[in-house]
Amino acid sequence: MEIKFHVPRSILVALNQLYEMEQKLKKTEDPANLQRNVGKMKDAFQEFGLAYEDPMGQPFKETRTDLEATISGGGTENLIVVEVIKPIIRATLREGAGEFSKIIQQGIVVVESRNETTP
């Protein structure tokens, strides 16, 4: 059974922007406590069954279907995500006791060999 999800492009844009805001907040002090607001916005999207995942630091294999990767450097062994351009966005449908999840947007990432970054 194929489960169809339709998520308007504007919602995907909003989720991508929310992800970018969260990443920028991690790099700076948060004097206005904006992280709390970002968390509330994420919770609101989750009520609609939408969430993003940050694959930063995760291992990458060519068999992953949730990521589209560009390989940086010369190595192709022991690849790890070193930069996230777009996060993975999933839609989850809860039906009765079951839960179905579908990737709405593949993550777009840069990966490099763990061997290259280790001295």
Buried (B, 14 or more C-beta within 10 A) or exposed (E): EEEEBEBEEEBBEBBBEBBBBBEEBEEEEEEEEBEEEBEEBBEEBEEEBBBBBBBBEBEBEEEBEBBEBEBBBEBEEBBBBBEBEBBBBBBBEEEEEEEEBBBBBBBBBBBBBBEBEEE
